[in-house]
Amino acid sequence: MPRLRVGVVGTGTMGAQVLWQLSKRGVDATGFETHAPGHPRGAAGGETRLFRTIEIEDLRYAPIVTRAHEIWAELHEATGRELRVLDGSLVLGSPADPQMRTALESARRSGRPYEVYDEAELRARHPQHAPDPGDIAIWEPIGGTIKPELTVAATAGLAERNGATIHRHSPVREIRETSRGVTVATDSGESEFDRVVVAAGGWTNQLLPRFADLLTVRRLISAWFFAKEAGHLDTIPPFIRTVPNYCYGLPVPDRTAMKIGLGYDHHMAADRPDEVERVARPAELAPFRRIVERYLPGLDPDPMRTDTYIETYTPDHREWVGAHPDMPNVIVLAGFSGHGFKMCPAIGEAGAQLAIDGAPALDVGFLRNPGSG
Ligand SMILES: Cc1cc2nc3c(=O)[nH]c(=O)nc-3n(C[C@H](O)[C@H](O)[C@H](O)COP(=O)(O)OP(=O)(O)OC[C@H]3O[C@@H](n4cnc5c(N)ncnc54)[C@H](O)[C@@H]3O)c2cc1C
């Protein structure tokens, strides 16, 4: 029987995982990438991503993150690389906030160790934070920091070692479903596949205009702030603060500075990511200053570095994981809405299973797909 031929368009966060999963299953897998795996121009730049299993939005993600945690361990083993540093993470906020209530419920149901600190204990353990009166924090020992670029590059490398091919610097111009399968067109010609997985991040709408009504593309700013005093950040874990003052922070590896990110509303639309201005404007840094001065007063509120990345959102932040509505042999993974990295190994597995037999082992039915609209 001939081997199943699957093309993967985009070998970024999700596409590299799909390609690896396909290659492990003996599929004839071919990736196409505008740049090269591990590049910083899409959603996977900025050296760090927060890993947490505590959900703040929707408890139905819990099994996906649990499965991802298992595959992350397999990835560490297979690559021989430390792709995550798991020395704990915090979720902070008011116990009255809906996201914090979801977080408490998520921690309680998980069966994994966690601790809840009241405001006094939070101040005592992590004096870098200046919480609001009555704030609490949930400490999760298996939370931590992901290395995003290394994860993408190392996973793509594993796929190639298993026999997958990656066409680097080969942007895909068009995808067509025909009676023979799916055609992928690049500047060097056309290739035929049985199935194609599109994991093109912020470029999905340009390649598949059918998704333009669903996906909104944003240019996200990350900003890095030095500590005012030496040693100030030595013990601070990565954290996320729930709405209404949503923000997250990750210390840099030498702990001289902290990277801070804000939520969706603070970010510029980027319908055509290759044309959007990539340098942060001074006015865009004002909300960062407010957050730093209010909640992390030991940081210098003038950033020492800013960078921008491209992320794709759906209106309710549930991603599309399923077939294209008009092309059943084209699987689309898109709209990871600011929370996709921690679960990318599980999404990659589901994407590969969808391409092979249409049946992911995990329940991804609550995400968007042709059935859910
Ligand atoms: C600043 C920032 C901070 C974040 N923080 C966190 C966090 O702390 N924790 C967390 O879990 N998640 C976080 N996220 C979310 C997470 O990083 C994203 O959800 C995830 O990286 C999205 O992956 P993707 O595969 O959809 O996109 P990408 O990783 O951008 O991959 C898309 C790839 O497709 C390629 N491509 C596009 N078009 C074509 C084409 N026509 N032909 C060939 N190749 C093409 C691109 O070059 C790119 O490599 C954050 C996101 C951002 C931007």
The ligand as an ORCA input file, in Angstrom:
! r2SCAN-3c Opt
* xyz 0 1
  C       4.014     37.656     22.329
  C       3.300     36.356     22.543
  C       3.294     35.778     23.803
  C       2.659     34.557     24.013
  N       2.719     33.969     25.243
  C       2.256     32.708     25.403
  C       2.490     32.015     26.621
  O       3.122     32.551     27.545
  N       2.036     30.729     26.730
  C       1.357     30.112     25.713
  O       0.966     28.957     25.869
  N       1.122     30.761     24.531
  C       1.565     32.022     24.362
  N       1.389     32.673     23.172
  C       0.621     32.018     22.112
  C       1.448     31.068     21.260
  O       2.775     31.526     21.124
  C       0.746     30.943     19.909
  O      -0.607     30.560     20.138
  C       1.389     29.935     18.988
  O       2.771     30.189     18.885
  C       0.713     30.005     17.602
  O       1.342     29.073     16.755
  P       1.024     28.996     15.198
  O       1.620     27.721     14.714
  O      -0.425     29.250     14.963
  O       1.801     30.246     14.536
  P       3.347     30.414     14.188
  O       4.198     29.850     15.256
  O       3.540     31.837     13.813
  O       3.556     29.489     12.910
  C       3.047     29.823     11.635
  C       4.139     29.478     10.629
  O       3.612     29.420      9.323
  C       4.565     29.992      8.439
  N       3.824     30.392      7.243
  C       2.830     31.302      7.183
  N       2.345     31.382      5.926
  C       3.049     30.493      5.185
  C       3.010     30.129      3.808
  N       2.143     30.700      2.952
  N       3.881     29.195      3.375
  C       4.764     28.600      4.231
  N       4.851     28.932      5.547
  C       3.996     29.860      6.012
  C       5.128     31.152      9.240
  O       6.358     31.606      8.713
  C       5.260     30.515     10.609
  O       6.509     29.865     10.757
  C       1.986     33.916     22.940
  C       1.971     34.508     21.669
  C       2.637     35.705     21.465
  C       2.653     36.294     20.084
*
